[in-house]
Amino acid sequence: MRLRWIVGGFDNLQLDIVGLYAIRNPVLKTITQLTALPNSLAILGESSVLANAQVASLSLFFLLPRLIPAPQALIRTARPERLTPSTGRVVSTLSGNFSDHINPIATLLHDVKKLDAYSVRFARITREVRSGRKNSEKHSNGDEHKYNPSSQVTARTRSPLTFLSVLGCTMSVALFVLSLVKKDGMALLATILLSLLATLIGIGSRWSLELRKRSATRDVLDSDVVIAYPKGSFLIVKCSEDIQRELYFAPEECHYQVGATAYRVLSLVTTIMLMFGVIFLGNASLVLQISFAAAYLILNAAYWTVAALPPQWNWDLSCFNFELIELSRPEREPNFTAALWTAIAITRSTEWVINGRIAPVNSAWRRWLEEAGRIAASGNASKKDDKGRVILPTWDFQQKLTDLIKEEKDAQLKWRNYPTEVSGEEILSV
């Protein structure tokens, strides 16, 4: 089988720098082609590709030879050392551990996008116990927490990202076959280079996620974790010290299978492959260029759709169990003070408020926190109503804070009105 390479000979080689040009075809005479269209579509859609690039490279499907839009977005000089954290403050109620951001895996577990302002949620996170060697640790309350350290967070096998990989591979196979049928050598080379490009990118980006665990085996105090979000919402999580270390207070580690030097070499090779692939695509026949344009249109639409889906659909978080605990109070509170009191009542402590600088720092708030801590500590954390909801202690916290602030204000006004100049007679009288 004889393949066609460049229509009209090497003198008609198109580098596609301008994109819109006229070529002479011996059969159709002079026609105008927008040959930049497939090339432009091949490099569009960077944001949609990067949206799930990190979790996608956890899956073996990321190694499939396939077409991907905007492959240059994945060719980086340096790979990320950790996942992107979220905004918020994380405080342990007893241990005093503090973090000024929320680790990404914890954010995926919480799924607080639907958490309204001034809302409070109470949850429990445990490790999923699976078959195999299990570790256990006894805590101060006598409970024995068992978990399987070999179970880890990874990418889902059946996920929208897997569908994208299979779809891109199907497009590559279809274009490869069409190039052979049309005897288009340039399209064939473009298909091979642009498809193998994805495999090399996958090899260089292949990694595994490790959540740091406690190495000590001493008894530890069980404490809750409070996550304070910027919009005045709180999430209180009951979990062991091991899970606290994994999800909140120890940064996750990204272990790449390819070293830094080898990765830079792969980046150079993939960059050259991308450039030659675009050149070969610009010199393919009109039928193959239209086919490439259709393929990249479909892929771009698919990647944008998947990027808009919840990220939890792509992560395998089955090694953790996340369970919401229902409260007797409504989830959403009217203001920040009410939300803060609910969080204090659940944790039965105010130390985390001070350690995390959650509340304003002044005399009125300090006195209010002391009173709130005493009332919260006197409550029964295990008390539930007939529906199994946790009952929280109640008091007029709003009026108490109002009175304290008024006293503070009156004291300030009295101090400001105190006479600054004292006469000699007044000094002698003293």
C-alpha positions in Angstrom: 0.0 0.0 0.0 1.4 3.3 -1.0 0.8 6.3 1.2 0.5 9.9 0.1 2.7 12.3 2.0 2.7 16.0 0.9 0.3 17.1 -1.8 2.2 18.8 -4.6 5.6 17.9 -3.3 7.9 19.2 -0.5 7.6 22.7 -1.8 4.0 22.8 -0.5 4.9 21.8 3.0 2.7 23.8 5.4 4.1 24.8 8.8 0.6 26.3 9.6 2.1 29.5 11.1 -0.5 31.8 9.6 -3.3 29.2 9.5 -5.3 30.7 6.7 -3.7 30.3 3.3 -4.4 29.2 -0.3 -2.9 26.1 -1.8 -3.0 24.8 -5.4 -4.5 21.4 -5.9 -4.0 19.9 -9.3 -7.6 18.5 -9.3 -9.6 21.2 -7.6 -7.4 24.1 -8.8 -7.1 26.9 -6.2 -9.1 26.4 -3.0 -8.8 28.0 0.4 -8.5 25.9 3.5 -8.8 26.7 7.1 -6.2 24.2 8.0 -5.5 25.9 11.3 -8.8 24.6 12.6 -7.8 21.1 13.7 -4.4 22.3 15.1 -6.2 25.1 17.0 -8.7 22.6 18.5 -5.8 20.3 19.4 -4.3 22.9 21.7 -7.5 24.4 23.2 -9.0 23.5 26.5 -6.1 23.7 28.9 -8.2 24.5 32.0 -10.5 21.5 31.5 -7.6 19.2 31.1 -5.8 20.5 34.2 -8.9 20.4 36.3 -8.5 16.6 36.9 -5.0 16.1 35.7 -3.6 15.1 39.1 -6.2 12.4 39.9 -6.2 11.2 36.3 -2.4 10.4 36.5 -3.2 8.0 39.4 -5.0 5.7 37.1 -3.4 3.2 34.7 -5.9 4.3 32.0 -3.8 7.5 31.9 -1.1 5.5 30.1 -3.3 4.6 27.1 -2.2 6.0 23.8 -4.9 8.4 22.9 -5.8 11.9 21.7 -6.1 14.6 24.4 -6.9 18.2 24.0 -4.3 20.8 25.0 -1.5 18.2 25.7 0.9 21.1 26.2 -0.8 21.9 29.6 0.5 18.6 30.9 4.0 19.1 29.7 5.5 21.0 32.7 9.0 21.8 33.8 8.2 20.6 37.3 5.6 18.4 38.8 3.4 19.5 41.7 4.7 18.2 45.0 1.3 18.2 46.7 -2.3 18.7 46.0 -3.9 22.1 46.2 -5.3 22.8 49.7 -8.6 24.7 50.5 -9.1 27.8 52.5 -10.0 27.4 56.2 -8.7 26.8 59.7 -8.4 23.4 61.3 -8.0 23.1 65.0 -7.9 20.0 67.3 -10.0 20.6 70.5 -7.5 18.9 72.9 -4.2 18.3 71.3 -3.8 21.9 70.2 -2.8 21.0 66.6 -3.6 23.8 64.2 -3.5 24.2 60.4 -4.3 27.4 58.4 -5.5 25.4 55.4 -7.6 22.3 54.7 -5.9 19.3 53.1 -7.5 18.4 49.7 -8.4 14.8 50.6 -10.3 16.0 53.7 -12.1 18.6 51.5 -13.2 15.7 49.2 -14.5 13.8 52.1 -16.4 16.7 53.6 -18.1 17.8 50.4 -19.1 21.2 51.9 -20.0 23.0 48.7 -23.6 22.9 49.8 -22.8 24.2 53.3 -24.5 27.5 53.7 -23.1 30.4 55.6 -23.3 30.1 59.5 -24.0 26.4 59.2 -22.8 23.7 61.6 -22.3 20.1 60.8 -21.2 17.2 63.1 -19.6 14.2 61.5 -17.6 11.1 62.2 -14.7 9.7 60.1 -13.4 6.2 60.5 -11.1 3.9 58.6 -12.6 1.2 56.5 -11.6 -2.2 57.9 -10.7 -4.6 55.0 -9.2 -8.0 54.7 -5.5 -8.3 55.3 -3.1 -7.4 58.0 -4.8 -4.8 60.3 -3.2 -2.5 62.8 -4.9 -1.5 66.0 -4.3 1.2 68.7 -6.0 1.7 72.0 -6.9 5.2 73.0 -7.6 6.9 76.3 -11.3 6.0 76.2 -10.5 2.2 75.9 -11.8 2.0 72.3 -9.7 0.0 69.9 -9.4 1.6 66.4 -8.6 -0.8 63.7 -7.6 0.1 60.2 -5.8 -1.3 57.2 -2.7 0.8 56.5 -2.4 -0.8 53.0 -5.7 0.8 51.9 -5.0 4.2 50.3 -6.7 7.0 48.4 -6.4 6.5 44.7 -8.4 7.1 41.5 -11.7 5.3 40.7 -11.5 2.6 38.1 -15.0 3.3 36.8 -15.1 7.1 36.6 -15.7 9.9 34.1 -11.9 10.2 33.6 -11.7 6.5 32.6 -14.4 7.3 30.0 -12.3 10.2 28.7 -9.2 7.9 28.3 -11.2 5.2 26.5 -12.9 7.9 24.3 -9.5 9.4 23.3 -8.1 6.0 22.6 -11.1 5.1 20.4 -10.6 8.4 18.5 -6.9 7.5 17.9 -7.8 4.0 16.6 -10.5 5.4 14.3 -8.2 8.1 12.9 -5.4 5.5 12.5 -7.6 3.3 10.5 -9.0 6.2 8.4 -5.5 7.3 7.6 -4.6 3.9 6.3 -7.9 3.7 4.3 -7.2 7.2 2.7 -3.5 6.3 2.3 -2.6 9.6 4.1 0.9 9.3 5.5 0.9 12.7 7.1 -2.3 12.0 9.0 -0.9 8.6 10.0 2.2 10.2 11.5 0.2 12.9 13.2 -2.1 10.2 14.8 0.9 8.2 16.0 2.8 11.1 17.5 -0.2 12.8 19.1 -1.4 9.5 20.6 2.0 8.2 21.9 2.5 11.7 23.3 -0.2 11.0 25.9 1.4 7.8 26.9 4.8 9.4 27.6 3.0 12.2 29.5 1.3 9.5 31.6 4.6 7.8 32.3 6.3 11.0 33.5 3.3 12.0 35.6 2.5 8.6 37.2 2.5 8.9 41.0 1.0 7.5 44.1 -0.5 9.3 47.1 0.7 8.7 50.7 -1.1 10.0 53.7 1.3 10.3 56.6 0.6 8.1 59.6 1.6 8.2 63.2 4.7 6.1 64.0 4.3 6.2 67.8 2.2 3.6 69.5 1.6 5.5 72.8 -1.9 6.1 74.1 -3.3 9.4 72.9 -6.3 11.6 73.9 -9.4 11.4 71.7 -10.3 14.8 70.5 -12.5 16.3 67.9 -11.4 18.4 64.9 -13.1 21.7 64.2 -12.9 23.1 60.7 -13.8 26.8 60.4 -14.7 28.0 56.9 -14.3 31.6 55.7 -18.1 32.1 55.4 -18.7 31.5 59.1 -19.5 27.8 58.9 -18.2 25.0 61.1 -17.6 21.3 60.6 -16.9 19.2 63.7 -15.3 15.8 63.0 -15.0 13.0 65.5 -12.0 10.8 64.5 -9.0 9.1 66.0 -5.5 10.7 66.3 -4.3 8.6 63.3 -7.0 10.0 61.0 -6.3 13.5 62.2 -2.7 13.1 61.3 -3.6 11.7 57.9 -6.3 14.1 56.8 -5.6 17.4 58.6 -2.3 18.0 60.2 0.3 16.2 58.1 0.9 17.1 54.5 0.3 14.4 52.0 3.2 13.1 49.9 3.3 12.6 46.1 5.6 9.8 45.1 6.4 9.9 41.4 7.6 6.7 39.7 9.9 8.6 37.4 12.8 10.8 38.7 13.1 14.5 38.1 15.9 14.2 35.5 14.0 11.5 33.5 10.9 13.6 33.7 12.6 16.6 32.1 13.9 14.4 29.3 10.4 13.1 28.7 9.1 16.6 28.7 11.6 17.5 26.0 10.7 14.5 23.9 6.9 15.1 24.3 7.4 18.8 23.3 9.2 17.8 20.1 6.5 15.1 19.4 3.8 17.7 19.8 5.4 20.2 17.4 6.0 17.6 14.7 2.5 16.2 15.3 1.0 19.6 14.7 3.1 20.1 11.5 2.1 16.6 10.1 -1.6 17.4 10.9 -1.3 20.7 9.0 -0.2 18.7 5.9 -2.8 16.0 6.1 -5.6 15.7 3.5 -8.7 17.7 3.9 -10.8 14.7 4.8 -8.4 13.7 7.7 -8.2 17.3 8.9 -11.9 17.5 9.1 -11.9 14.2 11.0 -9.3 15.4 13.4 -11.3 18.6 13.9 -14.5 16.6 14.7 -12.5 14.4 17.1 -11.1 17.3 19.0 -14.4 19.0 19.1 -16.0 16.0 20.8 -13.0 15.5 23.2 -13.0 19.2 24.2 -16.8 19.0 24.9 -16.3 15.8 26.9 -13.4 17.2 29.0 -15.3 20.4 29.8 -18.3 18.3 30.9 -16.2 16.1 33.1 -14.4 19.1 34.6 -17.9 20.4 35.7 -18.7 17.2 37.5 -18.1 16.7 41.3 -14.4 15.7 41.8 -15.6 13.0 44.2 -16.7 11.0 41.2 -13.1 10.5 40.2 -11.5 9.7 43.6 -11.6 6.4 45.4 -12.1 7.4 49.0 -13.6 4.0 50.1 -10.8 3.6 52.7 -12.6 6.2 54.8 -16.1 6.2 56.2 -17.8 9.6 56.5 -21.0 9.7 58.5 -23.1 12.8 59.4 -24.4 13.0 63.0 -27.8 14.6 63.3 -28.3 17.4 65.8 -31.4 18.6 67.5 -30.8 22.1 66.2 -31.2 23.2 62.6 -28.0 23.1 60.5 -28.1 26.7 59.5 -27.8 29.4 62.2 -28.9 33.0 61.9 -25.4 34.5 62.6 -21.8 33.8 63.5 -22.4 33.9 67.2 -25.1 31.2 67.1 -22.9 29.0 64.8 -19.9 29.4 67.2 -22.0 28.5 70.2 -23.3 25.4 68.5 -19.8 24.3 67.7 -18.7 25.0 71.3 -21.6 23.0 72.6 -20.7 20.0 70.5 -17.0 20.1 71.4 -17.7 21.1 75.0 -14.6 23.2 74.9 -13.5 26.7 74.0 -9.7 26.2 73.8 -9.9 25.6 70.1 -11.6 29.0 69.6 -8.6 30.7 71.3 -5.9 28.5 69.6 -7.4 29.0 66.2 -8.2 32.7 66.7 -11.8 32.0 65.5 -13.5 34.7 67.6 -12.6 38.4 68.1 -10.0 39.0 70.7 -11.2 41.5 73.4 -12.4 41.4 77.0 -16.1 41.0 76.2 -15.5 38.0 73.9 -13.0 36.4 76.4 -15.6 36.6 79.2 -18.3 35.3 76.9 -16.1 32.3 75.9 -15.4 31.5 79.6 -19.1 31.4 80.3 -19.9 29.4 77.1 -17.2 26.9 78.1 -18.6 26.4 81.5 -22.2 25.8 80.2 -21.0 23.6 77.4 -18.9 21.4 79.8 -21.9 20.9 82.0 -23.9 19.4 79.2 -24.1 15.7 78.3 -22.6 14.9 75.0 -24.3 11.5 74.7 -27.8 12.8 75.4 -30.2 12.3 72.5 -33.8 12.9 71.8 -36.4 10.2 70.7 -35.2 10.6 67.1 -31.6 9.9 67.9 -30.4 13.5 67.5 -27.8 14.9 69.8 -29.3 17.4 72.2 -27.2 20.5 72.9 -27.4 22.7 76.0 -29.2 26.0 75.6 -28.8 29.4 77.1 -29.3 33.0 76.1 -25.8 33.4 74.5 -26.9 36.4 72.4 -28.1 38.4 75.3 -25.1 37.5 77.4 -22.7 38.7 74.6 -24.8 41.9 74.2 -24.6 42.6 77.9 -20.8 42.0 78.0 -20.2 44.2 75.0 -22.3 46.9 76.6 -20.3 46.7 79.8 -17.1 46.9 77.8 -18.4 49.9 75.9 -19.5 51.7 79.1 -16.1 51.1 80.6 -14.4 52.6 77.6 -16.6 55.6 77.7 -16.0 56.1 81.4 -12.2 55.9 80.8 -12.4 58.4 77.9 -14.4 60.8 80.0 -11.9 60.6 82.9 -10.3 64.0 83.5 -6.8 64.2 82.0 -5.8 67.4 83.8 -5.8 67.6 87.6 -5.5 70.9 89.5 -3.0 71.5 92.3 -5.8 71.6 95.0 -7.0 68.1 93.9 -3.4 66.7 94.2 -3.0 68.2 97.7 -6.4 66.8 98.7 -5.2 63.3 97.7 
